[in-house]
Amino acid sequence: MKIGNKFLHQIFSLDSLSTRGFLLVNLTLIIAWVVIRLYLKKPNNLLKVLLALDASFVAYYLSVFAMYIVSMPYSEAINLEGSERYLSSMVILNMLLATMALVVAMDRAMYEPDISKRGIRSFKNIITKNTYQLSALVLALFSTILMFSEINGIKYRSTIGKEELPVELNHIAKQDMKYNHTKVLVVDPHTADVNDYYAGYVGKYYFFSDKVDGRENFMLSNSDFKKVVQRYQYVALPEWHRTFTTMLRKTYHEDYKAGLYKVTPKGLQKLIKLKIKKTWYVAIITTLGSLLKLLCTKFF
């Protein structure tokens, strides 16, 4: 109930950016419908589009609220962490859809329906025709520039994203979807990621455990280093760490590379992937999927 009250207060507050975007979409389509329908005397379907967009808003808002009360930790859900980012994504999508519908409605309201009357001067005058053509050309150029800029930005983020911690963890371990209390040590060579709790935060969500810690400093004696490692059940080493690997060599007399390791009294045992306990219904679904794939391959 507390999360619900905060959620309702946010979406009905004009201080919320997503709420202002929601009102912008509604007011724009309503004003456009009034101008085209009552002033230009042309039929349009902008009200139907508006109803469909509002229905999608409601459905999406409900799904976001369900995510907060079902899958988010209470400490984050009660503060509605990231809610504006989640809600604004739907606002941006519906702004795009509303703009597309508005452009179509404007085009249908302004073109000459009688083909015999169409010509180079079908517009009100030559000035309006030139304005329309130049505006379309300028907008097309700007749209192309923005599109290439966005594509280049995505490519750049994809390139540098290969070295991000969530991607590196995916290379060494399976993501766990069932809440557990497995003790995992995430060894991160980046001091800033550990100091601002980013490494631990990512590890807790990736392994879905409340017993995950991120650590960078391993300047310890051999006995203290052993005690630290033996506190955990698994050690995740997403990338080479100079101090950690040196201490492992001195303590357990073995060379270790990036990977996921199970902690044993004698040292670390490398695993291919962290085993996840499957429930009976997951096993049934997996078996049915395999049979369906076999049948499709055989007959189609």
Secondary structure, DSSP 4 states (H G I P E B T S, - for coil): -HHHHHHHHHHT-TT-HHHHHHHHHHHHHHHHHHIIIIIS-----HHHHHHHHHHHHHHHHHHHHHHHHHTS-HHHHTTTTTHHHHHHHHHHHHHHHHHHHHHHHHHHHHS-S-GGG-STT-SSSHHHHHHHHHHHHHHHHHHHHHHHHHHHHHHHHHHHHTTSHHHHHHHHSPPP-S-B---EEEE-S-HHHHHTTHHHHHHHHHHTBTTEEEE------HHHHHHHHHT-SEEEE-S--HHHHHHHHHHHS----SEEEEEETTEEEEESS---PPPHHHHHHHHHHHHHHHHHHHH-
